[in-house]
Amino acid sequence: MAGLYVVSDIHGYLDDFRSSLRSAGLLGADDTWTGGDARLWILGDLVDRGPDGIGVIRLVRSLEEQAPESVRMLMGNHEILALGYRLFPDSRFGEVWAVNGGLESDQEGLTDEDVAWLRGLPVLARAGTYLLKHSDTTAYLEWGSSVDEVNETVRDLLVDDDAEAMWEVFATLTGRYDYAGSDGTRVAQDVLAALGGDVIVHGHSVIGSLTNQASEEVEGPIAYADGFVVDIDGGRYDGGPLLLVELND
């Protein structure tokens, strides 16, 4: 079995995540990786809003350990938010975490190993012709002019217990809609020219917010900016579908 799959913004909906993986033949009944040499990228936001963020973390980490060449994870703004609240609960992270769907059950389940894993996640990746990222913002370019440079900059910002540095990463990853304007095609092309790839794939902004429809009406991913950008966030926490998307590799 081969293929390139992406999913984003699971937000604690473990049952939906399992069901999607099993339907695609990537997950066995006992939560074992059955995808062979297929590749799965999770584009961030495992926790908050939904019922079992810790369960999602456990499954993703297990799959990474079982198939390290096949299963990879990118950092989303909710990973940084969870870290910020965990490490600096009395800072502004606390208030922002609470109003953005933060759940005490997620925080209580986080281990020191989870925290170290979250801090080490990359924010960008290339997979074939695709540039993968969580957020539909161009602000990643403030961290560097290549995928490796951007990831290294973020790792350096998060290596110490520096609340302001962590807030900078969080604030950057909350940006959105940079490809949705009238100049979206040019903006996307500029980002691809800098970071590589032919098509940007992101989550973060629910598809309904780009198509002016309710999330429950969303049926699949959308390509926009003349096909240079694909949004895969169906808005599961908002009543939409959790989209596991197979990309043409």
C-alpha positions in Angstrom: 0.0 0.0 0.0 1.3 3.5 -0.9 -0.1 7.0 -0.7 0.3 10.4 0.9 -2.4 11.3 3.5 -3.0 14.4 5.4 -5.3 15.3 8.3 -5.5 18.4 10.5 -7.4 19.9 13.4 -8.4 16.7 15.1 -9.1 18.7 18.3 -9.7 15.7 20.6 -12.1 13.8 18.3 -10.3 10.5 18.8 -13.2 8.2 17.6 -13.4 10.2 14.3 -9.7 10.0 13.8 -9.6 6.2 14.4 -12.5 5.7 12.1 -10.9 7.7 9.3 -7.6 5.9 9.6 -9.3 2.5 9.6 -11.5 3.4 6.6 -8.3 4.3 4.7 -6.6 1.0 5.7 -4.0 2.8 7.8 -5.0 1.5 11.2 -5.8 -1.9 12.6 -8.4 -2.8 15.1 -5.8 -2.9 17.8 -4.4 0.6 16.9 -1.5 -0.8 15.0 -0.2 0.8 11.8 -1.4 -1.1 8.8 -0.5 1.5 6.1 2.7 -0.2 5.0 4.8 2.4 3.1 2.0 4.9 2.9 2.8 8.3 4.5 0.6 10.1 7.0 1.1 13.8 8.0 -0.9 15.3 10.8 -0.9 19.1 10.4 -1.4 20.1 14.0 -4.1 20.9 16.6 -4.6 17.5 18.3 -6.0 19.0 21.5 -8.6 21.4 22.9 -12.2 21.8 22.0 -13.0 18.1 21.7 -13.5 15.3 24.2 -10.1 13.4 24.2 -7.1 15.3 23.2 -4.8 13.2 25.3 -6.2 10.1 23.6 -5.3 11.6 20.2 -1.8 12.4 21.4 -1.3 8.9 22.6 -2.5 7.4 19.3 -0.3 9.8 17.2 2.8 9.1 19.3 2.2 5.4 19.1 1.9 5.5 15.4 5.1 7.6 15.1 6.9 5.0 17.2 5.5 2.1 15.1 6.2 3.7 11.7 8.7 6.5 12.1 9.3 6.7 8.4 5.6 6.9 7.6 3.8 8.9 10.3 4.8 12.5 11.0 3.3 15.4 12.9 3.5 19.2 12.5 3.0 21.8 15.3 -0.2 23.8 15.3 -1.2 26.8 17.4 -3.1 24.6 19.9 0.1 22.6 20.6 1.8 25.9 21.5 -1.2 27.0 23.5 -1.2 23.8 25.5 2.5 24.1 26.2 2.2 27.8 27.2 -0.5 27.1 29.6 1.3 24.0 31.0 4.6 25.9 31.6 3.2 29.4 32.3 -0.3 29.0 33.7 -0.3 32.4 35.4 0.6 34.3 32.2 -1.6 35.5 29.4 -1.5 31.9 28.0 -4.0 31.0 30.8 -6.8 33.3 29.7 -6.3 32.6 26.0 -6.2 28.8 26.6 -9.5 29.0 28.5 -11.4 31.0 25.7 -10.0 28.7 23.0 -11.4 25.5 24.1 -8.7 24.4 26.6 -9.7 21.3 28.6 -8.3 20.5 32.1 -8.5 16.8 31.2 -6.0 17.4 28.4 -3.6 19.3 30.7 -3.9 16.7 33.5 -3.0 13.9 31.1 0.1 15.6 29.7 3.4 13.9 30.8 6.9 15.4 30.8 7.6 13.2 27.8 4.5 14.6 26.0 5.8 18.1 26.7 9.2 17.3 25.3 7.7 15.8 22.2 5.4 18.8 21.6 8.3 21.2 21.9 10.3 19.3 19.3 7.7 19.2 16.6 8.5 20.9 13.3 6.2 23.6 11.9 6.9 23.0 8.2 7.5 20.0 6.0 7.9 19.1 2.3 6.2 15.9 1.1 6.8 15.4 -2.6 5.5 18.4 -4.4 3.5 19.6 -1.4 4.5 22.3 1.2 2.7 21.2 4.4 1.9 23.7 7.2 -0.7 24.2 9.9 -1.7 27.8 9.4 -2.6 29.7 6.3 -0.3 32.6 7.1 2.9 33.8 5.4 4.5 34.7 8.7 6.5 31.4 8.7 8.9 33.4 6.4 9.8 35.6 9.4 11.6 32.5 10.8 13.7 31.7 7.7 13.9 31.2 4.0 13.9 27.4 3.9 11.9 24.6 5.6 15.0 23.6 7.6 15.8 27.1 8.7 12.2 27.8 9.8 12.1 24.6 11.8 15.5 25.3 13.4 14.4 28.8 14.4 11.3 27.6 16.1 13.2 24.8 17.9 15.6 27.5 19.2 12.7 29.7 20.4 11.2 26.8 22.4 14.3 25.2 23.9 14.2 27.4 27.0 11.4 28.2 29.4 10.9 31.6 27.8 7.2 32.7 27.9 7.7 35.6 25.5 9.5 33.4 22.9 6.7 30.8 23.2 4.1 33.5 22.8 5.8 34.7 19.7 5.5 31.2 18.2 1.8 31.0 19.2 0.9 34.4 17.9 2.6 33.6 14.5 0.7 30.4 14.1 -2.6 32.0 14.8 -2.4 34.1 11.6 -4.8 33.1 8.8 -6.4 33.9 5.4 -3.2 35.2 3.7 -4.0 33.2 0.6 -7.7 34.1 0.4 -7.5 37.7 -0.9 -7.5 38.9 -4.4 -3.7 38.6 -4.5 -3.8 35.1 -3.0 -2.3 33.4 -6.0 0.7 35.7 -6.0 1.2 35.4 -2.3 1.1 31.6 -2.5 3.5 31.5 -5.4 5.9 33.7 -3.4 5.8 31.4 -0.4 6.4 28.3 -2.7 9.3 30.0 -4.4 10.9 30.7 -1.0 10.2 27.4 0.7 9.7 24.9 -2.2 6.9 22.8 -3.5 4.2 23.3 -6.0 1.1 23.3 -3.7 0.5 24.5 -0.1 -1.6 22.3 2.1 -2.9 23.7 5.4 -5.5 23.3 8.1 -6.3 25.9 10.8 -9.0 27.9 9.0 -12.2 25.9 8.6 -13.2 25.5 5.0 -16.7 27.0 5.7 -15.0 30.3 6.5 -13.6 30.4 3.0 -16.7 29.1 1.2 -19.3 31.0 3.3 -21.1 27.8 4.3 -21.8 26.1 7.6 -19.2 23.5 8.6 -21.8 20.7 8.6 -22.3 21.4 4.8 -18.6 20.8 4.0 -18.0 17.6 2.1 -14.3 17.7 1.3 -11.1 19.8 1.0 -11.0 22.8 -1.2 -8.3 24.1 -3.6 -8.1 27.8 -4.0 -5.7 30.6 -5.1 -5.8 29.1 -8.6 -5.0 25.6 -7.2 -1.8 26.6 -5.4 -3.4 26.2 -2.0 -5.5 23.4 -0.4 -7.4 23.7 2.8 -8.2 20.4 4.6 -9.8 21.6 7.9 -13.4 20.5 7.7 -14.2 22.1 11.0 -14.8 19.0 13.1 -15.1 21.0 16.4 -17.7 23.2 14.6 -19.9 20.3 13.5 -18.1 19.6 10.2 -16.3 16.4 9.1 -12.8 15.4 10.1 -11.1 15.1 6.7 -8.4 12.5 6.0 -7.3 13.5 2.5 -5.2 11.4 0.1 -3.1 13.7 -2.0 -2.0 12.9 -5.5 1.7 12.1 -5.1 
